Amino acid sequence: MLPPLQTGQRHCYDERGVRVACAGTGQDGEFQAGRPWPQGERFEPLPGGAVRDRLTGLVWSGDANPFDFPLPWQEALDRIACLNAEGYLGHHDWRLPNRRELRSLMDYGARRPALPAGHPFRNVFLGWYWTSTTAAIHPAYAWYVHLDGARMFYGRKDQEYLAWPVRGRSQVLAATGQRDCFSAQGRRVPCKGTGQDGELRQGVGWSAAGRFAVKGDVVWDQCTGLCWLRRGDLASDPLSWRQALDRVAALNKLRHAGRGDWRLPNINELASLVDCSQHSPALPREHPFLHLQDVYWSSTTSFFEPDWAWALYLEKGALGVGHKPGRTFFVWPVAGGLD
């Protein structure tokens, strides 16, 4: 099993963004679901200037901006190839991180930057960082993450953003699902030597066939261990964030599908469903879900603006935010997986 990582959120906030006691809220800060972070220092500085993340096992450049300036996507891949030729920090296997790898650094209880407190990285820029993962919905675009507040969207590959090299193989992160490689213009190209996500396929592999087991109204994700409602339209109309939390609480009172542990998923749990080779929806091709909607609330507050909360844009696979009082998004409950 590959349970999603904890988000790092430890507190709870109401719709106005005011901090409140977590008990009974149903929020991310109450459940803190997911693979727990290591006790003590999460990051281990290594001789030579690299840093090991003890949670994922990945090794990052201690300098979060080794190229000094923003780069187009293809140039970022090329510059990392040059680092390998030079033996940067004593190694020849650096790569541009895929989107799961870069997101694994995000702390949703932090901002400016959205990195865990006490991290040892230097030259962290509060802007967009490229990943090696192409956006399936627009292959001339690639996914990037904003270190100011942890937003993840996609940008044109000819635009210029920063690059942060990583190396090593994680045994706790799932692969993104991307299998193909694409040029900066969005054309499919042979993967060999590109350094793209589709070539390296870093992370623990999973098979779309047989990943989901349907048991009545519930779908068990055998990759993460999480259980989801099969229908993605628990509410037929968009709800506010508070209404979404209340709707899940009502589901527990009814013991829907014989369970009383339903909750609004945190943003990492929602993101765990995404298959980066797919779009509209961005789910594994063989998924069994019904009546899916475009955007789903998570239980994770945006620490950058606590009157906003995180959401999954299912058509694209993007992670953004919505204003909590707005009746704008849908609710997709999850159960299990409380490590």
C-alpha positions as CSV (number, residue, x, y, z in Angstrom):
1,M,0.0,0.0,0.0
2,L,1.1,3.6,-0.7
3,P,-1.0,5.8,1.5
4,P,-0.7,9.5,0.6
5,L,1.7,11.6,2.7
6,Q,0.3,13.7,5.5
7,T,-0.2,17.3,4.4
8,G,1.5,18.9,7.4
9,Q,-1.6,20.8,8.4
10,R,-2.0,20.7,12.2
11,H,-4.6,23.4,12.9
12,C,-8.2,24.1,11.8
13,Y,-9.9,27.2,10.5
14,D,-13.5,28.3,10.0
15,E,-15.0,29.9,6.9
16,R,-13.7,33.3,7.9
17,G,-10.2,32.0,8.2
18,V,-10.2,32.1,12.0
19,R,-8.3,29.4,13.8
20,V,-10.7,27.1,15.8
21,A,-10.4,24.0,17.9
22,C,-10.1,20.9,15.7
23,A,-12.3,18.4,17.6
24,G,-15.4,17.6,15.6
25,T,-14.6,19.8,12.7
26,G,-13.9,17.0,10.2
27,Q,-11.0,19.0,8.8
28,D,-7.5,17.9,7.8
29,G,-6.0,19.3,10.9
30,E,-8.3,17.1,13.1
31,F,-7.6,13.8,11.3
32,Q,-4.0,14.4,10.0
33,A,-4.5,11.4,7.8
34,G,-1.8,9.8,5.7
35,R,1.8,8.5,6.0
36,P,3.2,10.4,9.1
37,W,6.3,12.5,8.9
38,P,9.4,11.2,10.7
39,Q,10.0,12.0,14.3
40,G,12.7,14.7,14.8
41,E,14.4,16.4,11.9
42,R,12.8,15.5,8.6
43,F,15.8,16.6,6.4
44,E,19.3,15.3,6.7
45,P,22.1,17.5,5.2
46,L,24.6,15.3,3.4
47,P,28.4,15.9,2.8
48,G,28.9,17.9,-0.4
49,G,25.7,20.0,-0.2
50,A,22.8,17.6,-0.9
51,V,19.8,17.0,1.5
52,R,18.0,13.7,2.1
53,D,14.3,13.8,2.9
54,R,13.8,11.1,5.5
55,L,10.1,10.9,4.7
56,T,10.4,10.0,1.0
57,G,14.1,8.9,0.7
58,L,14.7,11.4,-2.1
59,V,17.9,13.5,-2.2
60,W,17.6,17.1,-3.2
61,S,20.1,19.7,-4.1
62,G,20.6,21.9,-1.0
63,D,20.6,24.9,-3.3
64,A,17.0,25.2,-4.5
65,N,18.0,27.4,-7.4
66,P,21.3,26.1,-8.8
67,F,20.8,27.6,-12.2
68,D,20.3,31.2,-10.8
69,F,17.6,32.1,-13.4
70,P,14.3,30.8,-14.7
71,L,14.5,28.5,-17.7
72,P,12.2,27.1,-20.4
73,W,11.2,23.6,-19.7
74,Q,13.4,21.9,-22.3
75,E,16.4,24.0,-21.2
76,A,15.8,23.0,-17.6
77,L,15.9,19.3,-18.6
78,D,19.1,20.0,-20.7
79,R,20.8,21.9,-17.9
80,I,20.2,19.0,-15.5
81,A,21.8,16.7,-18.1
82,C,24.8,18.9,-18.0
83,L,24.9,18.7,-14.2
84,N,25.1,14.9,-14.6
85,A,27.9,15.2,-17.1
86,E,29.8,17.4,-14.6
87,G,29.1,15.1,-11.6
88,Y,27.2,17.8,-9.6
89,L,27.7,17.2,-5.9
90,G,29.5,14.0,-6.7
91,H,26.6,12.3,-8.6
92,H,25.5,11.7,-12.2
93,D,21.9,10.8,-11.7
94,W,20.1,14.1,-11.1
95,R,16.7,14.7,-12.7
96,L,13.9,17.2,-12.8
97,P,11.4,16.0,-10.3
98,N,8.0,14.7,-11.4
99,R,5.0,16.3,-9.9
100,R,4.5,13.8,-7.1
101,E,8.1,14.2,-6.1
102,L,8.1,18.0,-6.0
103,R,4.7,18.1,-4.2
104,S,6.1,15.7,-1.6
105,L,8.1,18.7,-0.2
106,M,5.0,20.8,0.4
107,D,3.9,21.6,3.9
108,Y,0.2,22.7,3.8
109,G,0.7,24.2,7.3
110,A,3.4,26.7,6.0
111,R,3.7,29.5,3.5
112,R,6.3,31.7,2.0
113,P,7.8,29.2,1.4
114,A,5.4,26.2,1.7
115,L,8.2,24.0,3.0
116,P,8.4,22.3,6.4
117,A,9.7,24.5,9.3
118,G,13.4,24.3,9.9
119,H,14.2,23.0,6.4
120,P,17.9,23.4,5.4
121,F,17.4,24.5,1.8
122,R,18.9,27.7,0.6
123,N,18.1,30.1,-2.3
124,V,14.4,29.1,-2.2
125,F,12.5,31.3,-4.6
126,L,8.9,32.1,-3.9
127,G,7.8,31.3,-7.4
128,W,7.0,28.5,-9.9
129,Y,9.2,25.4,-10.2
130,W,9.0,23.1,-13.2
131,T,8.3,19.4,-12.9
132,S,9.2,16.8,-15.5
133,T,5.6,15.8,-16.0
134,T,3.7,17.0,-19.1
135,A,0.1,18.1,-18.7
136,A,-1.9,15.4,-20.5
137,I,-4.7,17.9,-21.3
138,H,-2.3,20.2,-23.1
139,P,1.0,18.4,-24.0
140,A,2.7,21.7,-24.9
141,Y,2.4,22.5,-21.2
142,A,4.1,21.0,-18.1
143,W,3.1,20.9,-14.5
144,Y,4.7,23.4,-12.1
145,V,4.4,24.1,-8.3
146,H,4.5,27.5,-6.7
147,L,6.6,27.5,-3.5
148,D,4.9,30.6,-2.1
149,G,1.7,28.7,-1.2
150,A,2.0,25.2,-2.9
151,R,-0.4,25.8,-5.8
152,M,0.0,23.3,-8.7
153,F,-1.0,24.1,-12.3
154,Y,0.6,23.9,-15.7
155,G,2.4,26.4,-17.9
156,R,3.6,26.6,-21.5
157,K,6.9,24.8,-21.9
158,D,8.4,27.9,-23.6
159,Q,7.8,30.0,-20.5
160,E,10.6,30.4,-18.0
161,Y,10.5,29.0,-14.4
162,L,13.0,27.5,-11.9
163,A,14.3,24.0,-11.7
164,W,15.3,22.0,-8.5
165,P,17.3,18.8,-9.1
166,V,16.5,15.6,-7.3
167,R,18.0,12.1,-7.2
168,G,17.3,8.7,-5.6
169,R,14.3,6.4,-5.7
170,S,11.4,6.7,-3.3
171,Q,9.6,3.6,-1.9
172,V,6.7,5.6,-0.5
173,L,5.6,7.7,-3.5
174,A,3.5,6.3,-6.3
175,A,4.5,6.9,-9.9
176,T,2.5,9.6,-11.7
177,G,1.1,7.2,-14.4
178,Q,2.8,9.1,-17.3
179,R,4.2,6.8,-19.9
180,D,4.8,9.0,-22.9
181,C,7.2,12.0,-23.6
182,F,6.5,15.2,-25.5
183,S,8.4,18.0,-27.1
184,A,8.1,21.6,-26.1
185,Q,5.5,22.0,-28.9
186,G,3.4,19.1,-27.5
187,R,4.4,16.5,-30.1
188,R,4.9,12.9,-28.8
189,V,8.6,12.0,-29.0
190,P,10.7,8.9,-28.2
191,C,11.4,9.0,-24.5
192,K,15.0,7.7,-24.4
193,G,17.4,10.4,-23.2
194,T,14.7,13.0,-22.5
195,G,14.9,13.0,-18.7
196,Q,11.1,13.4,-18.7
197,D,8.7,11.7,-16.3
198,G,7.5,9.5,-19.1
199,E,11.0,8.1,-19.5
200,L,12.1,7.7,-15.9
201,R,8.7,6.8,-14.4
202,Q,10.0,7.4,-10.9
203,G,8.0,6.2,-7.9
204,V,6.4,2.8,-7.1
205,G,4.6,1.6,-10.2
206,W,0.9,0.6,-10.1
207,S,-1.4,-1.0,-12.7
208,A,-4.6,0.8,-13.7
209,A,-6.1,-2.6,-14.4
210,G,-7.3,-4.1,-11.2
211,R,-6.4,-1.1,-9.1
212,F,-10.0,-0.4,-8.0
213,A,-12.3,-3.0,-6.4
214,V,-16.0,-2.2,-6.4
215,K,-18.0,-3.3,-3.4
216,G,-21.5,-2.0,-3.7
217,D,-21.5,1.8,-3.3
218,V,-17.9,1.8,-2.3
219,V,-14.6,1.6,-4.4
220,W,-11.5,0.4,-2.7
221,D,-8.3,1.8,-4.1
222,Q,-5.8,-1.0,-3.7
223,C,-2.9,1.3,-4.4
224,T,-3.5,3.7,-1.4
225,G,-5.8,1.6,0.8
226,L,-8.5,4.4,0.7
227,C,-12.2,3.8,0.1
228,W,-14.3,6.2,-2.0
229,L,-17.9,6.5,-2.7
230,R,-18.4,5.1,-6.2
231,R,-20.7,8.0,-7.2
232,G,-19.1,11.4,-7.3
233,D,-22.3,13.3,-6.9
234,L,-23.2,12.9,-3.2
235,A,-24.5,16.5,-3.5
236,S,-26.3,17.2,-6.8
237,D,-25.3,20.9,-6.6
238,P,-22.1,22.7,-5.6
239,L,-21.7,23.4,-1.9
240,S,-19.8,25.7,0.3
241,W,-16.9,24.2,2.2
242,R,-18.8,24.2,5.4
243,Q,-21.8,22.5,3.7
244,A,-19.4,19.9,2.3
245,L,-18.1,19.1,5.8
246,D,-21.6,18.9,7.1
247,R,-22.8,16.6,4.3
248,V,-20.1,14.1,5.2
249,A,-21.0,14.3,8.9
250,A,-24.6,13.5,7.9
251,L,-23.3,10.5,5.9
252,N,-21.7,9.1,9.0
253,K,-24.9,9.5,11.1
254,L,-26.6,7.3,8.4
255,R,-23.7,4.8,8.5
256,H,-23.7,4.8,4.7
257,A,-22.4,1.5,3.3
258,G,-22.2,0.3,6.9
259,R,-19.4,2.8,7.7
260,G,-19.2,5.7,10.2
261,D,-15.7,6.9,9.3
262,W,-16.3,8.9,6.2
263,R,-14.5,12.2,5.9
264,L,-13.9,15.0,3.4
265,P,-10.5,13.9,1.9
266,N,-7.4,16.0,2.4
267,I,-5.7,17.4,-0.7
268,N,-3.1,14.7,-0.8
269,E,-5.8,12.0,-0.7
270,L,-7.6,13.7,-3.6
271,A,-4.4,14.1,-5.6
272,S,-3.6,10.4,-5.1
273,L,-6.4,9.5,-7.6
274,V,-4.8,11.4,-10.4
275,D,-3.3,9.6,-13.4
276,C,-1.0,12.0,-15.2
277,S,-1.5,10.2,-18.5
278,Q,-5.2,11.0,-18.6
279,H,-7.5,14.0,-18.5
280,S,-11.3,14.7,-18.6
281,P,-11.2,13.2,-16.0
282,A,-7.6,12.8,-14.9
283,L,-8.2,9.3,-13.5
284,P,-6.9,5.9,-14.5
285,R,-8.6,4.9,-17.7
286,E,-10.2,1.8,-16.1
287,H,-11.7,3.7,-13.1
288,P,-15.2,2.5,-12.0
289,F,-16.5,5.9,-10.7
290,L,-19.8,7.3,-11.7
291,H,-21.3,10.8,-12.1
292,L,-18.1,12.6,-11.6
293,Q,-18.0,16.4,-11.3
294,D,-15.3,18.9,-12.3
295,V,-14.0,20.3,-8.9
296,Y,-14.0,18.7,-5.4
297,W,-13.4,20.3,-2.1
298,S,-10.7,19.0,0.2
299,S,-10.6,19.3,4.0
300,T,-7.3,21.1,3.8
301,T,-7.3,24.9,4.5
302,S,-5.1,27.1,2.4
303,F,-2.6,28.3,4.9
304,F,-1.7,31.2,2.6
305,E,-5.3,32.5,2.8
306,P,-7.2,30.5,5.6
307,D,-10.6,31.6,4.4
308,W,-9.9,29.5,1.3
309,A,-9.5,25.7,1.0
310,W,-7.8,23.4,-1.4
311,A,-9.6,21.6,-4.2
312,L,-8.9,19.1,-7.0
313,Y,-9.8,20.1,-10.5
314,L,-10.6,16.7,-11.8
315,E,-10.8,17.4,-15.5
316,K,-7.2,18.8,-15.6
317,G,-5.7,17.1,-12.5
318,A,-4.7,20.6,-11.1
319,L,-4.7,21.5,-7.4
320,G,-6.1,25.0,-6.6
321,V,-8.2,26.7,-4.0
322,G,-11.7,28.0,-3.6
323,H,-13.2,30.6,-1.3
324,K,-14.8,28.7,1.6
325,P,-18.2,30.6,1.7
326,G,-18.8,30.1,-2.0
327,R,-21.1,27.4,-3.2
328,T,-18.7,26.4,-5.9
329,F,-17.4,22.8,-5.6
330,F,-18.6,19.3,-5.0
331,V,-18.0,16.7,-2.2
332,W,-16.5,13.2,-2.7
333,P,-16.1,11.4,0.7
334,V,-13.3,9.0,1.6
335,A,-12.9,6.5,4.4
336,G,-10.0,4.4,5.8
337,G,-6.3,5.0,5.5
338,L,-5.8,6.7,8.9
339,D,-2.2,5.7,9.5
